[in-house]
């Protein structure tokens, strides 16, 4: 059972996401607010809160400043951005500012449920179409200073680790990777830990961003 705060100034969306939560996570409790000030108050006072779903454009947010304020005031409560905006740079900036996921308001019901499950399991969720980058995006990201993985570090990965990293970069959860590679989920977790250690990154998101333009076919041919 989960206790989830929905912070959004659109009543119809609050009702819709509440229905998604109640059908996907029976017995869970939702709390609603329509502005950042109240969201901050609730997040800091409610010790049983498991998750905050935060609208990017509601009153008081001022873009990502509202997210930063919430993370500073209540650093132990995971925050997910739920927004109609799907610009890749905004999504990545939200993760950089401390969000554990980004869910598009246009996402199908099942995708929202799967995303929430992945986040509540302790993983980071990014839409797969956001993770995948075009060549132009990658060049721009390099100018913005996003980390790129040196070839020698990629060569240090085993073939299985490369396959796991490739699927991570496609937005798959550990459970999905385990199913697609026909291995145990615990084995996937072990591979992910090894990948982060070998690449010198601190978390899954950094690994995904760094791997967004890797030619995996090249390294898997060796």
C-alpha positions as CSV (number, residue, x, y, z in Angstrom):
1,X,0.0,0.0,0.0
2,X,1.3,3.4,-0.9
3,X,0.6,7.0,0.1
4,X,1.0,9.3,-2.9
5,X,0.8,13.1,-3.2
6,X,-0.6,14.4,-6.5
7,X,0.3,18.1,-7.0
8,X,-1.4,19.4,-10.1
9,X,-3.7,22.4,-10.7
10,X,-6.0,20.5,-13.2
11,X,-8.8,18.7,-11.2
12,X,-9.6,16.4,-14.2
13,X,-6.0,15.2,-14.3
14,X,-5.8,14.7,-10.6
15,X,-8.9,12.5,-10.9
16,X,-7.5,10.6,-13.8
17,X,-4.1,9.8,-12.1
18,X,-5.9,8.9,-8.9
19,X,-7.9,6.3,-10.9
20,X,-4.7,5.0,-12.3
21,X,-3.2,4.6,-8.9
22,X,-6.3,3.0,-7.3
23,X,-6.7,0.5,-10.1
24,X,-2.9,-0.3,-10.4
25,X,-2.1,-0.2,-6.6
26,X,-5.3,-1.3,-4.7
27,X,-5.5,0.1,-1.2
28,X,-3.2,3.0,-1.9
29,X,-4.1,6.5,-0.6
30,X,-3.8,9.7,-2.6
31,X,-3.6,13.2,-1.4
32,X,-4.3,16.1,-3.7
33,X,-3.1,19.7,-3.9
34,X,-3.1,22.4,-6.7
35,X,-0.1,24.5,-5.8
36,X,3.6,24.2,-4.8
37,X,3.2,25.9,-1.4
38,X,0.7,23.3,-0.2
39,X,2.8,20.5,-1.8
40,X,5.8,21.7,0.2
41,X,3.9,21.8,3.4
42,X,2.4,18.3,2.9
43,X,5.7,16.7,1.8
44,X,7.5,18.1,4.9
45,X,4.8,17.2,7.4
46,X,3.7,13.7,6.2
47,X,6.3,11.2,7.3
48,X,4.4,8.3,5.6
49,X,4.5,9.8,2.1
50,X,5.9,7.4,-0.4
51,X,5.9,9.5,-3.6
52,X,5.1,13.0,-5.0
53,X,3.7,13.4,-8.5
54,X,4.5,17.0,-9.4
55,X,3.1,19.0,-12.3
56,X,5.8,21.2,-13.9
57,X,3.6,24.2,-14.7
58,X,1.3,24.6,-11.7
59,X,1.2,27.8,-9.6
60,X,4.4,28.5,-7.7
61,X,6.6,26.1,-9.7
62,X,8.5,28.7,-11.8
63,X,9.8,25.9,-14.0
64,X,12.2,23.5,-12.3
65,X,12.7,25.9,-9.3
66,X,9.7,24.3,-7.6
67,X,11.2,20.8,-8.0
68,X,14.5,22.0,-6.5
69,X,12.6,23.6,-3.6
70,X,10.7,20.4,-2.9
71,X,13.9,18.3,-3.0
72,X,15.6,20.7,-0.6
73,X,12.7,20.8,1.8
74,X,12.0,17.1,1.7
75,X,15.0,15.2,0.3
76,X,13.9,11.7,1.4
77,X,10.6,11.7,-0.6
78,X,10.9,10.6,-4.2
79,X,9.5,13.2,-6.7
80,X,8.3,12.4,-10.2
81,X,7.5,15.1,-12.7
82,X,4.2,14.5,-14.5
83,X,3.8,17.0,-17.4
84,X,2.4,17.7,-20.8
85,X,5.8,19.0,-21.9
86,X,8.0,16.3,-23.4
87,X,11.1,18.3,-24.6
88,X,14.1,16.1,-24.0
89,X,16.2,18.8,-22.4
90,X,13.5,19.6,-19.9
91,X,13.2,15.9,-19.0
92,X,16.9,15.5,-18.6
93,X,17.2,18.7,-16.5
94,X,14.4,17.5,-14.3
95,X,16.3,14.3,-13.6
96,X,19.5,16.3,-13.0
97,X,17.6,18.5,-10.5
98,X,16.6,15.4,-8.5
99,X,13.4,13.9,-10.0
100,X,13.4,10.1,-10.0
101,X,11.2,10.0,-13.1
102,X,9.3,11.9,-15.8
103,X,5.8,10.7,-16.9
104,X,4.1,12.4,-19.9
105,X,0.4,13.3,-19.3
106,X,-0.2,11.9,-22.8
107,X,1.1,8.4,-21.8
108,X,-1.4,5.5,-22.0
109,X,-2.8,4.2,-18.8
110,X,-0.8,1.0,-18.8
111,X,2.4,3.0,-19.4
112,X,1.7,5.2,-16.4
113,X,1.0,2.2,-14.2
114,X,4.2,0.5,-15.3
115,X,6.2,3.7,-14.8
116,X,4.8,4.2,-11.3
117,X,5.6,0.5,-10.5
118,X,9.2,0.9,-11.7
119,X,9.6,4.1,-9.6
120,X,8.0,2.6,-6.5
121,X,10.4,-0.4,-6.9
122,X,13.3,2.1,-6.5
123,X,14.2,2.6,-10.1
124,X,14.4,5.7,-12.2
125,X,11.8,6.0,-15.1
126,X,12.4,7.9,-18.3
127,X,10.1,7.6,-21.4
128,X,11.9,5.4,-24.0
129,X,11.4,8.0,-26.7
130,X,13.2,10.6,-24.6
131,X,16.1,8.3,-23.8
132,X,16.7,7.5,-27.5
133,X,18.6,10.3,-29.1
134,X,19.1,11.4,-32.7
135,X,22.5,12.3,-33.9
136,X,21.7,16.0,-33.6
137,X,20.6,15.7,-30.0
138,X,23.8,13.9,-29.2
139,X,26.0,16.6,-30.7
140,X,24.0,19.2,-28.7
141,X,24.4,17.1,-25.5
142,X,28.1,17.0,-25.9
143,X,28.2,20.8,-26.2
144,X,26.2,20.9,-23.0
145,X,28.8,18.7,-21.3
146,X,27.0,15.5,-20.9
147,X,29.4,12.7,-20.1
148,X,30.5,10.4,-22.9
149,X,32.0,7.0,-22.3
150,X,35.6,6.5,-23.4
151,X,36.1,3.4,-25.6
152,X,38.5,1.8,-23.2
153,X,35.8,1.7,-20.5
154,X,33.3,0.2,-22.9
155,X,35.9,-2.4,-23.8
156,X,36.1,-3.3,-20.1
157,X,32.5,-4.5,-20.1
158,X,31.7,-8.1,-20.8
159,X,29.4,-9.0,-23.7
160,X,26.5,-9.6,-21.3
161,X,27.1,-6.3,-19.6
162,X,27.0,-4.6,-23.0
163,X,23.7,-6.2,-23.7
164,X,22.3,-5.1,-20.4
165,X,23.6,-1.5,-20.9
166,X,22.1,-1.5,-24.4
167,X,18.7,-2.3,-23.0
168,X,19.1,0.2,-20.2
169,X,19.7,2.8,-22.8
170,X,16.4,1.8,-24.5
171,X,14.5,2.5,-21.3
172,X,13.9,-1.0,-20.1
173,X,13.5,-1.8,-16.4
174,X,15.5,-4.6,-14.8
175,X,12.5,-6.9,-15.0
176,X,12.1,-6.2,-18.8
177,X,15.9,-6.8,-19.3
178,X,15.7,-10.1,-17.4
179,X,12.8,-11.3,-19.5
180,X,14.4,-10.2,-22.8
181,X,17.8,-11.7,-22.1
182,X,16.3,-14.8,-20.4
183,X,18.3,-14.3,-17.1
184,X,17.2,-13.7,-13.5
185,X,16.4,-10.2,-12.3
186,X,19.0,-10.6,-9.6
187,X,21.6,-11.3,-12.3
188,X,20.5,-8.1,-14.1
189,X,21.0,-6.1,-10.9
190,X,24.5,-7.5,-10.4
191,X,25.3,-6.6,-14.0
192,X,24.0,-3.1,-13.5
193,X,26.1,-2.6,-10.4
194,X,29.2,-3.8,-12.3
195,X,28.4,-1.5,-15.2
196,X,28.1,1.5,-13.0
197,X,31.4,0.7,-11.3
198,X,33.3,0.0,-14.5
199,X,32.0,3.2,-16.2
200,X,32.7,5.3,-13.2
201,X,29.1,6.7,-12.9
202,X,27.0,7.0,-9.7
203,X,23.6,5.9,-10.9
204,X,21.5,4.4,-13.6
205,X,20.5,7.8,-15.2
206,X,24.1,8.8,-15.6
207,X,24.8,5.5,-17.4
208,X,21.8,5.9,-19.6
209,X,22.7,9.5,-20.6
210,X,26.3,8.5,-21.3
211,X,25.3,5.5,-23.4
212,X,22.7,7.4,-25.5
213,X,24.8,7.4,-28.7
214,X,26.9,4.3,-28.4
215,X,27.1,2.0,-31.4
216,X,26.5,-1.2,-29.5
217,X,26.8,-3.3,-32.7
218,X,30.4,-2.2,-33.0
219,X,31.4,-3.4,-29.5
220,X,29.3,-6.5,-29.6
221,X,31.1,-7.7,-32.8
222,X,34.4,-8.2,-31.0
